[in-house]
Amino acid sequence: MGMTLIAKMDADCGAEDGRDELIALARMIAYARHVAQDVKLEFATNCLDLALEAVKQQVGDGLTRELGELSSPVPQVSVRSH
């Protein structure tokens, strides 16, 4: 029983690390999007909007609502693989 609990705790820590990495990636994409928008690179801005939405879907809705800097004007779309 103890080993199962340890394995589950390790998996939870791994999931937390993965989520932190996705949040960091989303922040980098959001920053790049704002820079592209500032220099009026419309196509790059649109591509970064789509990338940001895909990462936000992986992170989860509840967490991204708390992170206001990750907002983008793109409507929610499904980018899940089939």
N, C-alpha and C positions, 0 to 999 in steps of 0.2 A: 504494500500500500504506500509506503514512504517513497519508493522510487517513482511511482505513478504521479504522486503529488509534485515531486521535484521536476519530473519531465514536463508536467503541465505548467509549472511556474516558469521554466525555461522557455516554453512555447509562448507564454504570455509576454515575457520580456522580449522575445524575438518579434512578436507582433507589435509591441510598443516601439521597438527600434525601427521596424519597417514603416510604421505610421509616421514616426518622427522624420525619417528620410523622405517620405512622400510629401510631408508638410514643407520641408526644406526645399524640395524640388519645386513645389507649387509657388513658394515665395520667390525663387529664382526666375521662374517663368513669368510671374506677375511683374517683377522688376523689369525684365526684358520687354514685356508687353508695354509697360509705361514708357520706356525709353523709345521703343519703336513708334508709339503713338506721338510722343513729343517731336520726333524728327519726321513725322508724317510718312511713315512707311506703312501704308494701308494694308498691303498684302501680308507683310510680316505680322502686323497687329492682329489680323484675322486668324492667321495660323497659330499664333501664340494664345489667342482666345480659346481656340479649339483644344490646344494642348493643356491649357489650364483647366478647362472643364473636365477633360479626361482624368487628370490627376485628382481633381476634387471629387470625382465620383469614386475613385479608389479609396480616398481618405474617408469619405462618408459625409452625409449631409449635416449631421449634428455638429461635427467639429468644424466644418468650413463656415457655418453660420457664425461661430464664435470668432473666426479670423476674418475680420472685415477687409483686411488688405488683399485678400484673395478674391475679391469680387470682380466680376467681368460682366459685360452687357449681353453675353451670349445666353440664349435660353437653354435650359437643361435638355440635353439630347443623350441618347443611349449610345455609348461607344464600346459596349461589352463585346468580347469576341464570341463567336458562335461555336 
